[in-house]
C-alpha cells in the first residue's frame, strides 16, 4: 500500500485510539462523577484566576476534579503553594501526574474529593458539573476554615455570595469565575 495512504490511515487510527481511551476512562467513572466529563480548563481562565487571587507561599491549595493538572502547576509555579489535586478519571490522572511530575509541592491523588478532608485547605478550586455543586457547597461550608477561599469556574456555589466575579476576556464566552471567602 502506498505511503500516502498509510500515513493518513495511521493518523486516523491514532486519533481514534485517543478518543476511545477518553470514552472508556470517562465511562469508568461516570457514576461517581455524575456525568461530568474530563474537560481541561482553558489557559486564559487559569491565568485570570491566578491573577485575581494571590496566594501565600506554602499555603494549601486544593483542586477538586483537577483534570489535566494545569491549575495546580500554575498555582505552584506562580505562588509556591503546596497543592493537592483530586480526580477519578484515569486519563486525567495520568495527564495531571505527568504535568506535575517535577513539582515537589504538587500531589495528584486518585480519590473522590467528597471523601477528602478539606479542613486544612487555604484555597479550593473547582470547575465542575452543575449537578455536584449543591453537595459540594454543603461540604465546603462544613469543612473549610474561616478565611479560606473557594473558587468555582462557570457555576456558582449554591447558597454562597461571591466577593468577586471575573469574566476572563480570552476565554470562550467570557464565562464567569466566582471567588468566595469563608466568613470568620
ZIVEN-V659117 format. One record per helix or strand of 3 or more residues. SS is the DSSP state (H for helix, E for strand). FROM is the first residue (numbers start at 1). LEN is the number of residues. Records with the same first field share a line. If there is no record, write none. Layout:
SS->FROM-LEN + FROM-LEN
This chain:
H->3-31 + 43-10 + 70-10 + 90-10 + 113-3 + 130-14 + 172-3
E->60-5 + 82-6 + 106-5 + 123-4 + 149-5 + 164-4 + 176-6
